[in-house]
């Protein structure tokens, strides 16, 4: 009689413990998935931003290179510089 009551109490406690372990385990796994996704988003954003900065640096240096622009131009000034000066050589 006592053993049956004790057994029912133990089974009840194990069921409660199983519920809480399942609940917190699931929350932990969901948290890891969310943290992984956010980390992936941050890494992708940093990579894209780095690429944009590199592209802007390249375009800025090209637009500020007056000698290169003058020598590559198809107009009268560019052809005069190429023919009469040592700048474009």
C-alpha positions in Angstrom: 0.0 0.0 0.0 2.7 2.4 1.0 4.8 1.3 -1.9 2.0 2.0 -4.4 1.5 5.6 -3.0 5.2 6.2 -3.1 5.4 4.8 -6.6 2.5 7.1 -7.8 4.3 10.1 -6.2 7.6 9.2 -7.9 5.8 8.8 -11.3 4.1 12.2 -10.8 7.4 13.9 -9.9 9.1 12.3 -12.9 6.4 13.5 -15.2 6.7 17.0 -13.9 10.5 16.9 -14.2 10.1 15.6 -17.7 7.8 18.4 -18.6 10.2 21.1 -17.3 13.3 19.5 -18.9 11.4 19.4 -22.3 10.2 23.0 -22.0 13.6 24.4 -21.1 15.4 22.2 -23.5 13.2 23.4 -26.3 13.6 27.0 -25.3 17.4 26.5 -25.2 17.4 25.0 -28.7 15.2 27.8 -30.1 17.5 30.4 -28.5 20.6 28.8 -30.1 18.8 28.8 -33.5 17.9 32.5 -33.2 21.4 33.4 -32.0 22.9 31.5 -34.9 20.6 33.2 -37.4 21.4 36.7 -36.0 25.1 35.9 -36.0 24.9 34.9 -39.7 23.0 38.1 -40.5 25.7 40.2 -38.8 28.5 38.5 -40.6 26.7 38.9 -43.9 26.1 42.6 -43.2 29.7 43.2 -42.3 30.8 41.5 -45.5 28.5 43.5 -47.7 29.5 46.7 -46.0 33.2 45.9 -46.4 32.6 45.3 -50.1 30.7 48.6 -50.6 33.5 50.5 -48.8 36.2 48.9 -51.1 34.1 49.8 -54.2 33.7 53.4 -53.0 37.5 53.6 -52.3 38.2 52.4 -55.8 35.7 54.7 -57.5 36.9 57.6 -55.4 40.6 57.1 -56.3 39.7 56.7 -60.0 37.6 59.9 -60.0 40.4 61.8 -58.3 43.1 60.6 -60.7 43.3 63.7 -63.0 46.3 62.4 -64.9 44.6 59.1 -65.8 41.4 60.8 -66.8 43.2 63.4 -69.0 45.3 60.8 -70.7 42.4 58.4 -71.4 40.0 61.1 -72.6 39.1 61.2 -76.3 38.9 64.9 -76.6 41.3 67.5 -77.9 43.0 68.0 -74.5 43.7 64.3 -74.1 45.1 63.9 -77.6 47.3 67.0 -77.1 48.6 65.7 -73.8 49.4 62.3 -75.4 51.2 63.8 -78.4 53.0 66.8 -76.9 53.9 65.8 -73.3 55.6 63.1 -71.3 52.8 62.9 -68.8 50.9 60.1 -70.4 53.8 57.8 -71.0 
